[in-house]
Amino acid sequence: AFETARKYALECADSLHAAPIVLEPQATASCPDDETASTTTQTTMQYRKDPDGTTGATVGRRYLGTLKSFSAAQGYGFLACAELWPKYGRDIYFGKTQLPVTWRLGQTVEFAVMLHPSGHPQARWVDWDPIPLLTPPSSQEMVPVEHEQQVLKKLTKLLVLVDTGNVENAVIMAMDLHSLPGASSISSKNTRVDYVSFVLDRIAGPEVVVTVLQDFVKMLLLLMLLKLIRRRGGGWHSRRLVDWFQVFAQSIDAKQVAPHFKGMMSEVNNNTTSPAIVALANEAPDSFSRFCSAVLVLRSKHDRLASSDSCVQDEP
């Protein structure tokens, strides 16, 4: 079942990427470095992750690219974006006030697009650190990350799926990317991308997603969330993952995945005492308490399922 769902998600991603729905609003900037442009057309609201782990709304589609150039003397720079180049035939402008303190040429960025009256694209709501990693960077690695084009293509497909409302397919594809050979390795900057968190960070919240995911996908996502929490410890990202874990634990219908629920609970029970879970207890006691509550909910569902099976077997 998962293999069928995975293939469907990949086919859907390919078709959407070939003809993505683009909703860039027009800007009313009066000069190229005007960074207070307002929109003049109706647009849809998409979501971005904020540094504190919350999600905020932005206008229109969002894109991935790289920092191509910046001139301190001229006060502006350009972002390269393979997805937008065919549309505009030029790189994406940004002003000096958008640049963070720490940056490097080639680093991955995420942004929305507005148009100058001249028709030239300008970057807005730039996220200079958009790609979550499977393990937090060490103090020696606290520099902007550069990713290979192959990785950016995968992330772009996920972004297109999310931005066009194909949430379930985005989640399935992200989990599949984690299961690919070498995808779980953390030895390379290009193979330690946390694809699942990348998708979840761009969705309004778990309460919305549970209404569109099938229970089998919820079960797979619960297992993936557990693995990610184990890796991350007590940081803000772990606290956000716990929020997702709790909502999905409460919403999953164990009867719909009865043949697999026992195996899932074995994984849950075997991974509740990892060092990262202990770190979560020490650094974020509220999140740890919610994590424990979610585990108890899952155990209760497992016990009721086992009791129901026992009653069926006892019938003459």
C-alpha positions in Angstrom: 0.0 0.0 0.0 2.8 2.4 0.9 4.6 1.6 -2.4 1.5 2.4 -4.4 1.0 5.6 -2.5 4.7 6.5 -3.0 4.6 6.0 -6.7 1.4 8.1 -7.0 3.0 10.9 -5.0 6.1 10.9 -7.2 4.1 11.0 -10.4 2.0 13.8 -9.1 5.1 15.8 -8.1 6.6 15.3 -11.6 3.4 16.6 -13.3 3.1 19.6 -11.0 6.7 20.5 -11.3 6.4 20.4 -15.1 3.6 23.0 -15.0 3.5 24.6 -11.5 0.8 26.9 -10.4 2.6 30.3 -10.2 0.9 33.1 -8.2 3.3 36.0 -8.0 1.6 39.2 -6.9 2.5 42.4 -8.8 4.5 45.0 -6.8 4.1 48.8 -6.9 7.8 49.5 -6.2 8.9 52.8 -7.7 12.6 51.9 -7.9 14.7 48.7 -8.0 15.7 48.9 -4.3 12.2 49.7 -3.0 11.6 47.1 -0.3 8.2 48.4 0.8 6.3 47.2 -2.2 2.6 46.4 -1.7 0.5 43.9 -3.6 -2.1 45.1 -6.1 -3.7 41.7 -7.0 -5.5 39.0 -5.1 -3.2 36.2 -4.0 -3.3 33.1 -1.9 -1.5 32.8 1.4 1.3 30.3 1.8 3.3 29.5 5.0 6.9 29.8 6.0 8.8 28.7 9.1 10.0 31.4 11.5 13.2 31.1 13.5 11.3 30.3 16.7 9.6 27.3 15.1 6.2 29.0 14.3 4.8 29.4 10.9 3.9 32.7 9.3 1.9 33.6 6.3 3.4 34.9 3.1 1.9 35.9 -0.2 2.0 33.6 -3.3 4.3 30.7 -4.2 7.7 30.3 -2.6 10.8 29.2 -4.4 14.3 27.7 -3.6 17.4 29.2 -5.0 21.0 30.1 -4.1 22.8 33.3 -3.3 24.6 34.2 -6.5 26.0 37.6 -5.8 26.0 40.7 -3.5 27.7 44.1 -3.9 28.1 46.1 -0.7 29.0 49.1 -2.8 25.8 49.0 -4.9 23.6 47.8 -2.0 21.9 44.8 -3.7 22.5 41.3 -4.9 20.9 38.5 -6.9 19.5 35.0 -6.2 19.7 32.2 -8.8 16.6 30.1 -9.2 16.5 27.3 -11.8 12.7 27.2 -11.5 12.1 30.9 -12.3 14.9 31.4 -14.9 12.7 30.1 -17.8 9.9 32.5 -16.7 11.9 35.7 -16.3 15.2 35.1 -18.0 17.1 36.7 -15.2 18.2 36.3 -11.6 16.1 37.5 -8.6 17.0 40.9 -7.1 17.2 41.5 -3.4 18.2 44.6 -1.4 20.9 45.0 1.2 18.5 45.3 4.1 17.4 41.7 3.4 20.8 40.2 3.8 21.6 38.5 7.2 24.7 39.1 9.2 26.2 35.7 8.3 26.1 34.7 4.7 28.1 33.0 1.9 27.8 32.8 -1.8 26.1 29.6 -3.0 24.0 29.1 0.2 20.5 27.9 -0.2 17.6 30.4 0.2 13.9 30.3 0.1 11.8 33.3 -1.0 8.6 34.7 -2.5 8.5 36.9 -5.6 7.1 40.3 -6.4 7.4 42.2 -9.6 8.8 45.7 -10.1 6.8 47.8 -12.5 9.5 47.1 -15.0 8.6 43.5 -14.8 11.8 42.5 -13.1 11.4 39.9 -10.3 12.3 40.9 -6.7 12.7 38.6 -3.7 10.5 39.1 -0.6 10.2 37.2 2.7 13.6 35.6 2.2 14.5 32.7 4.5 18.3 32.4 4.6 18.3 29.1 6.4 15.4 27.1 5.0 16.6 23.5 5.0 16.4 21.6 8.3 19.0 18.9 8.9 18.7 15.5 10.5 21.1 16.6 13.3 21.7 20.1 14.6 25.0 21.6 13.2 28.0 21.8 15.6 29.6 25.1 16.5 32.1 24.5 13.8 29.3 24.1 11.2 27.4 27.3 12.1 27.7 28.7 8.6 25.1 28.9 5.8 24.8 25.6 4.0 25.2 25.0 0.2 23.3 22.1 -1.3 23.8 20.3 -4.6 21.3 20.9 -7.4 20.0 17.3 -7.1 18.9 18.0 -3.5 17.3 21.4 -4.5 15.3 19.6 -7.2 13.9 17.2 -4.7 13.1 20.0 -2.2 11.5 22.0 -5.0 9.2 19.1 -5.9 8.1 19.0 -2.3 7.6 22.8 -2.2 5.4 22.6 -5.3 3.3 19.9 -3.8 2.8 21.8 -0.6 2.1 25.1 -2.3 -0.6 23.5 -4.6 -2.4 21.8 -1.7 -1.1 18.2 -2.3 -0.2 17.7 1.4 -0.6 14.0 1.6 1.6 13.4 -1.5 4.2 15.8 -0.1 4.3 13.9 3.2 4.6 10.5 1.4 7.3 11.7 -0.9 9.3 13.3 2.0 9.1 10.0 3.9 10.2 8.1 0.8 13.2 10.4 0.4 14.3 9.5 3.9 14.1 5.8 3.1 16.3 6.0 -0.1 19.8 4.4 0.1 22.2 6.9 1.8 19.4 9.3 2.7 19.8 8.7 6.4 23.5 9.2 6.4 24.7 12.3 8.2 28.3 12.3 6.9 27.6 14.6 4.0 26.0 18.0 3.9 23.9 16.8 0.9 22.5 13.6 2.4 21.5 14.8 5.9 18.5 16.9 4.8 15.4 16.4 6.9 12.8 16.3 4.1 9.9 15.5 6.4 10.5 18.5 8.6 10.9 20.6 5.5 7.3 19.7 4.5 5.8 20.0 8.0 7.4 23.5 8.5 5.5 24.8 5.5 2.0 23.6 6.5 -0.3 25.6 8.7 -0.5 23.0 11.5 -1.2 19.3 12.3 -4.8 20.0 13.1 -5.4 20.8 9.5 -3.3 18.0 8.1 -5.0 15.2 10.0 -8.2 15.8 8.1 -6.6 14.9 4.8 -4.2 12.1 5.6 -5.3 8.4 5.6 -4.6 6.4 8.8 -1.9 4.3 7.1 0.0 7.5 6.2 -0.6 8.8 9.8 1.0 5.7 11.2 4.1 6.0 8.9 4.4 9.6 9.8 4.2 8.8 13.6 7.1 6.5 13.2 9.1 9.1 11.2 8.3 11.8 13.8 9.5 9.5 16.6 12.8 8.9 14.7 13.3 12.7 14.1 12.6 13.5 17.8 15.2 10.9 18.8 17.7 12.7 16.6 17.0 16.3 17.7 16.9 16.3 21.5 15.3 19.4 23.1 15.6 22.2 20.6 12.6 24.2 19.3 12.3 21.9 16.3 11.8 18.9 18.5 9.1 20.8 20.4 7.3 21.4 17.1 7.7 17.7 16.1 6.2 16.7 19.4 3.2 18.9 18.6 2.7 16.9 15.4 3.3 13.6 17.2 0.7 14.4 19.8 -2.0 15.4 17.3 -1.5 12.3 15.1 -1.4 10.0 18.1 -4.8 11.3 19.1 -6.3 11.2 15.7 -5.2 7.9 14.3 -7.8 5.1 14.1 -6.0 2.0 15.3 -8.7 -0.3 13.8 -8.0 1.0 10.3 -4.3 -0.1 10.6 -4.8 -3.0 12.9 -2.4 -5.4 11.2 0.4 -3.0 11.6 -0.4 -1.1 14.8 1.3 -3.7 17.1 4.5 -3.4 15.2 4.3 0.4 15.4 3.9 0.3 19.1 6.9 -2.0 19.5 8.9 0.8 17.8 7.4 3.4 20.0 8.1 1.5 23.2 11.6 0.7 22.2 12.5 4.3 21.5 11.1 6.2 24.5 14.3 6.1 26.5 16.8 7.3 23.9 19.4 10.1 24.9 17.5 12.6 22.8 14.2 11.9 24.7 16.1 12.4 27.9 17.4 15.7 26.5 13.8 16.7 25.7 12.8 16.0 29.3 15.6 18.2 30.6 15.4 21.1 28.1 11.7 21.2 27.3 9.7 19.5 30.2 6.4 20.7 28.8 7.1 19.1 25.4 8.3 16.0 27.2 5.1 15.8 29.1 3.0 16.1 25.9 5.2 13.4 24.3 4.6 11.1 27.2 0.8 11.8 27.0 0.8 11.0 23.3 2.6 7.6 24.0 0.0 6.8 26.6 -2.8 7.5 24.1 -1.2 5.2 21.6 -0.7 2.4 24.3 -4.4 2.8 25.3 -5.5 2.4 21.7 -3.2 -0.7 21.4 -4.7 -2.2 24.5 -8.2 -1.7 23.3 -7.4 -3.2 20.0 -5.8 -6.2 21.6 -8.8 -6.6 24.0 -11.1 -6.5 21.0 -9.1 -9.1 19.2 -9.2 -11.3 22.3 -13.0 -11.0 22.6 -13.4 -12.1 18.9 -11.1 -15.1 19.5 -13.1 -16.1 22.6 -16.4 -16.2 20.8 -17.7 -19.7 20.0 
